Amino acid sequence: MPIPSRTRAIIRRIAGRPMASGRVPAKWPLLLDRYQTLFESVSLPPLPAPVLLVHTGGKPLAYIAAGRPEQRQSIPGFVTFVPREVRAEIALRGVGEGTLIYFSDEQALPSWLRRASAREPFTFTNEVIVSLTRKLMRVVEAGGEEESYLRTLGNALLAEVQHELEKPLESRRLPASRSGLRIAHAATHYIERHLGEPLSVADLAAACGLGTTSFAKSFRGATGVTPHRYLRRARIDRACELLRTTALPVGDVAITVGFRGQSHFCTAFSQERGMTPSAYRRSCMGKMRG
């Protein structure tokens, strides 16, 4: 059954039809629209419900709210929260790609989302939200999945969004310069293209034409995490996808995503996910059967 959304209707009138869309039957139903579009500037009226923009592209992003311009680089790992009842201007120069997440505005919003009031949009980093959003879009675009699986993913996304929005606003601000954001953008794209290779922080710095210390400082300022932590999380995210969707042995998964061996991979995976790769695979299979 379609979820009515005035917020989605407003944005579609402005941005046009998305490349793909879907419905997620989570605890609070979600609507997803994936866009790849070319525009210079969009003025958003006050929206009936909040919206999340999950960045998967890499173009300069600017927005104006509360009379103050903000400059951000749209890079994978970034999420922009647009509060309800806030007028904003968003500029995305060039082809922008990302997924908009809508909450149904025909029913009561959860209390934690109603409390997430702000006078302007704000951008933060959260690889978990990005990873879950990408997975949800792949699932709804492919079709054929049971609602219980979508619900599990959707509820996990809601839990992560709640955790993020309940942080103090000051802790989410990204103090990076525009040059720092460009460096982080180049590094994250390099990581995506070479994830299965034995990358080091020095390799990433060299790819960006910088010394290791300068690169690490710029990257952390832009993303909120060290290059090493970002790289490890990216490898674990890819490993999770392989564990869920393939029958590759754990050792092969480890090598495929760039770890030196199975032992190192299992240690890193347990630190990030709180369980071994094999236990993670069994839990996913159990959810699919349930």
Order of alpha helices (4+ residues) and beta strands (2+ residues): alpha-beta-beta-beta-beta-beta-beta-beta-beta-beta-alpha-beta-alpha-alpha-alpha-alpha-alpha-alpha-alpha-alpha-alpha-alpha
